[in-house]
Amino acid sequence: MNEVMKHILTRRSIRSFTKEPIPRDILEKLVEAALCAPSGKGQQTWKFTVITNQEMITRLTEAIGHELQRGGYDMYCPAAIFMPSNLRDGIWSKEDNACALENVFLAAHSYGIGSVWINQMQNICDTPGIRAILDELNVPADHVVFGMAALGYPDPDSAPRPIKRIGTVEYIE
Ligand SMILES: Cc1cc2nc3c(=O)[nH]c(=O)nc-3n(C[C@H](O)[C@H](O)[C@H](O)COP(=O)(O)O)c2cc1C
């Protein structure tokens, strides 16, 4: 089968990771994949922040848990976080970043790295606790994080959640 199709058909959301770090050169490939995503009018107003510092990941996770009042929230304890941000008022910010994230999910899968979309940030970016961390990460003040990728090598003892692929399709010929 065509390699691209193979990876599209076999990618799954992974929610349990080993502690093994992801090598920097692979992270750079994932960034390259993100940078090659389509964007509205090719404006590429996004910024990509890659976090491997475990202390920072823990602080961010705890801050999210605090804002959402979700005790024990752990963001699946990833080896790395890929955090795209984009203009709060950009017309296509959310779409552009979603395209970048999907490229990252597929590229990660092609390197044997698991990923899952983390959706918790988009409505809390401007709370003081989260914005203080985003400032530390040099995320621009006019940017929002619509979604992130939690990344890591899949835990071999944990299977992805079962899913049945559905969707209405119609060919008009
Ligand atoms: C917009 C969006 C938000 C999502 N948010 C989360 C999330 O916060 N946490 C999570 O575990 N999975 C999240 N997911 C992953 C979906 O649950 C997952 O893609 C879906 O169940 C299909 O499974 P698959 O990715 O293995 O094909 C999100 C996916 C999308 C597209």
The ligand as a Gaussian input file, in Angstrom:
#p B3LYP/6-31G(d) Opt

LIG

0 1
 C      -10.913000      18.762000      17.882000
 C      -10.464000      17.535000      18.626000
 C      -10.344000      17.579000      19.998000
 C       -9.897000      16.460000      20.698000
 N       -9.660000      16.573000      22.033000
 C       -9.190000      15.507000      22.702000
 C       -8.839000      15.642000      24.072000
 O       -8.888000      16.703000      24.654000
 N       -8.420000      14.534000      24.712000
 C       -8.323000      13.307000      24.084000
 O       -7.941000      12.338000      24.730000
 N       -8.589000      13.182000      22.766000
 C       -9.006000      14.254000      22.065000
 N       -9.254000      14.150000      20.727000
 C       -9.018000      12.854000      20.046000
 C      -10.318000      12.183000      19.651000
 O      -10.984000      11.701000      20.787000
 C       -9.967000      11.045000      18.668000
 O       -9.352000      11.567000      17.541000
 C      -11.206000      10.262000      18.267000
 O      -11.771000       9.603000      19.370000
 C      -10.903000       9.248000      17.163000
 O       -9.893000       8.355000      17.547000
 P       -8.538000       8.207000      16.715000
 O       -7.803000       9.529000      16.782000
 O       -7.791000       7.090000      17.366000
 O       -8.895000       7.915000      15.285000
 C       -9.644000      15.251000      20.004000
 C       -9.766000      15.212000      18.624000
 C      -10.139000      16.348000      17.936000
 C      -10.184000      16.314000      16.428000

